[in-house]
Amino acid sequence: MRIGVKAVMKTLKTGLILFVLLTFVAASCKEVSADANPNDNTIIGNLFAAAQQVGTIESEDIDEASGLVGSRSNGNYLWTHNDSGGEPIVYLMSKTGADVSKARLDGARNIDWEDIAMGPGPDDALQYLYVGDIGDNRAKRDNLTIYRVAEPNLNLPNIPSSQTLTNVEAINFVYSNGARDAESLMVDPLTKDIYIVSKRESQVGLYRLPFPQSTIEMDTANYLMDMPYMGFVSADISVDGTEILIKTYFEIYHWARANGVSVQDALSEKPSQLLYTPEPQGEAICFATDGSGFYTISEKGSADPVPLYFYRRN
């Protein structure tokens, strides 16, 4: 039987993550460690309860879930997508993981889709899906792309099981300080700015694509600051813009954002480290649209079926 390169690489990646995870758990022997950050830049937070499994991912097409975001059109649904090399499709599921619909982004390519966000855009009457083709493991790509498309109406009696989203805009960009890998994408609902956090540096970088982003010329993601963490794999900003979540494979961090404070200034403060049930390859997080908590899912890895976790606000 012929084994594809992608399958081999995925197996090796999963094995490495599991090895590191087991080492981490054995060393800490607890879910949240006050010593998890060597720079002592976190405090232990209890804003959210421990994980509750609310379902499993039903669609067999979702085998490398790498991003997650709550629908703004209908809060009963979540959007996700697969990692690199798959079809340019976003998948709609219920809050228990039931398969609802899949939507192809017309004209898009999935080179290395790593995260998905939701927020405002050019038309104030609409909410937009932002899909981040921002993965670059070896920091070799000439430029990257964020696809922006209006979220379809999900309040129909029968949502189409398959559809194509048109008028997809491509925001092509480079980083102001050179190529790098990233898996965390956020859209500020207050300013419409796009934020990206890099992954592989010993201190990750925060970058901003200010609104309005060009869909004609090359944009530049401006470097804002280093953050004393590494390995960020997903992020989200709450619907009202007052909270920020960013996760690694092993931790989840939460920042409060006061009225009038920029995302950069909010992320400059000490976050709370939240309870987290480690997943085989947990690369996706998002707030519930109603603010009641947040969700996480992982790539399939060794988990089959993949659980959908919900962390309820205390």
C-alpha positions, 0 to 999 in steps of 0.5 A: 500500500502506498503511503502519502508524504502528507500522511507520514508527516502528519503521523510524525507530527502527532507522535512528537506532540504526544511525546512532548505532551506526556513529558509536560504532564509528567513534569507538572502532574497538574492541569495548571501550573504556576510555573508554566511560564518561565517569565512568571507572566501569568496568574491562575484564573478561574473565570471558566469551569473545567472542560465539558465534552459537549459532542464529537465532530460528526463530519468525516471530511473534518480530519485536521481541524485547525481553526474554530469560530462562532457564527454571528448569523446564528449562535447555534453554529460553529465554523471550522476548516482543515489544515494545509493542502485540503480543499478551500472549504469551511465547515459548519457544525452545531454546538455539539459537533453535528454536521450541518453544511460545507461552503467552498470559498470561490477562487481561494486556495488552501496552501496552509490554512491555520485559523479562522476569525469572524468580525466586521469588514467593509460593509457595516451591515455584514459580518465576515469570515476571515480564513488565515492561510498563514502557515509557513513552517520553514518561513519561506513563503513570499507572501501569505493570504487572509480570505475575507467573505461575508458570512451567509444567512444561517437562519434559513429553514433548511441550510444547504448541505453544500454551497459556494461563497462568492465575492471572496476577497484576498488580503495578500500580505508580508510581514514588516520584519521578514517571513515567519510561521503563524497559526493565530488570527484575530479580528478586532470588532471595535476597529476592524484591524486584523491581528496575527501572533507568530508561533515558532520564536522563543518570544512570539511576535504580535502583528497588525494589518490595520483597516482598511486592508487592501485587496488590490496591493500587497499589505504589510503586517506591522510588527508591534511587539514580542510576547514572552511565550512560544507555540501559539496555535489559535486565538480569538477576540470576544464578540464585544471586544472585551476579552482575548483568548490565545492557546498553545498545545498545552495552555490557554491564556485569557486577557481582559481588555478595558474600554478604550484599550488597544489589543496591543496594550491589552496583550501587554498585561499579565494574562490569566492561565485557564484550566485546559484539558490537553488534546492530542493536537489541539489547534483551535479555540473560540468564544461562544457567540453569547459569551457563555464560555469557549470551545476547543477542538483538535486535529484528529491525531489519535482521537477518533472521533474528535471531541468538542469541548466547552468551558463554561463561564463561572 
